[in-house]
Amino acid sequence: MALPAYRVPADDDAEPPIDPSSIELRYRYHRARRQQRVRQREESRLAHYRFYIVLAVLIALAVVFVVGSWHEIQHLFGV
């Protein structure tokens, strides 16, 4: 049977050592994540605009082809 692990009594007055460079790295990490979220939101908004612009261009092309075809059909059959 396993024995319980022995614990060293912790000093309440002693604070764990803090590495200043790790704090700066964490700031950079979170700043980069925040910038990525902002960039992602902006890219998503621009993607919506691009979608509607491409959709409008495709609809305009379809209308041009339909009107051109209709004109040719009228000319061909003498309607």
C-alpha positions, 0 to 999 in steps of 0.5 A, a space after each residue: 500500500 502506498 504511503 502518504 507523501 510528506 509535505 514540507 511546511 510552507 512559509 506564508 511570508 515567502 513569495 514565489 520568485 517572479 521572473 520579470 521577463 516572463 511577465 513581459 512575455 505574457 503581456 506580449 502574448 495577450 496583446 498579440 491575442 487581442 490584436 488577432 481578435 480585432 484583426 479577425 473581426 475586421 476580416 470577417 466584416 470585410 468578407 461580408 462586404 466582398 461577398 455582397 459585392 461579388 453577388 451584385 456583380 454576378 447578378 448584374 452579369 446574369 441580367 446582362 446575359 438575359 437581356 442580351 439573349 432576349 434581344 437575340 431571341 426577338 431578333 431571330 424569331 422576328 417577335 
